[in-house]
Amino acid sequence: TNNIISMAELAKANHIKVILCSVLPAFDFPWRKGLEPAEKVVKLNLMIKEYADANGILYLDYYSAMADEQKGMKAEYANDGVHPNKTGYKVMEPLVEKAISEVLSKK
């Protein structure tokens, strides 16, 4: 999270509007089984959201729209369970468009 905080602070210092996005859900990584990322992603997203809220930064929650009951990516949104496919990006697109519009409308 330190890298995220550093990037957000650098952007704000240069008058760049910031949107912090959640990490996408992942139940497992097919290329490296057994890392059990699901709970780690949940905790990381909470940390990102708390930082965003405390610093007046918009938090974009992709996770809730894309997670299944096992805290992984819904099967229809990713062929490998991790990286969004076209259907997944179609879910993400209106969310990011709304977030960009919202942040650009603020002075």
N, C-alpha and C positions, 0 to 999 in steps of 0.2 A: 504493500500500500504506500510505502514511502515514495516510490516512483510516481504513483498516481497523484499524490499530494504535491510533489515537486512540479509536475507538469501543470497541474491546476493553478498553483501559485504563480508560476512563470507566465502562464497565459493571462491570468488576471492582472499581473503587474504590467503586461503589455496591452492592456485594454482589449483582450480577446475574450469573447463570451464563451463560457464553458458549459458543457453538458457532460456529466459523468454517467456512464451506462453500466448496468449490471453485467456481470459475467454470465454467459449463457449456461444453461443447465447441462450437466454431463454426469451420467451414472457411472460410466467407466470409459477408459480410453482403449479402443481396440488395438492400438499399436503398443500399449504398455499396460497390460491387465494388472489388477490388484492395487492400484493406487487409491481407489475409493474416493474420487473427487467430489461426490455429491454434497456431503456435509461441509467440506472445505469451501465449496462455491457459495453455499448458503451463508457461511460466516463471513466470507470476503465481501459478498454483496451487502451484508448488514454494515460492515465497516465502511464501505464506500458510501452507502446511504447516510449513515450517521455523519460522516465528514461533509458530504454535500449539504445536508440539512443545517449543520452547524456553521457553514460558511456561505450560505445563501446561493448555493450552486444547484442548478436543476439536475435531478436524478432521474434517469430514464430506465424504467424497469422492464427490460425484455424478458427477464427470467420468468415472471409470473405468467406471461402470455405463452411461453414456450415449454414450460416444465410439465412432465407427467407426474403420476402419483408416486413414482420411485425417485423423484427429484432428478430425473434425467430428461433429455430432450425428447419431446413427443416424436414418435417414429416417423410420422408423416413430414416432419420438418427437417430431418437430417438422415442422409443415407448411411452414415457411419455412427450416428448417435451423438456426434459432437459438432460437426461443421454444418451450418444451415444449407439446405438445398434451395431451389427456386421457391418452393412452397413456404419454407421457413423465412426467406427474405421478404416474401409477400406479407407475412405477418409483421415483420419488423418495420417495413417501409412506412406505413401510416403512423406508427409510433414515433419514429425518428422525425418524420415530417412535422408532426404536431409539436414535438419538443423543440425543433429548430424554430418554428414559427413563434412559439412561446418565448424563447430566449431572445429572439430578435426584436420582439415587441417591447421588451423591457429596456428602460434607459439606464 
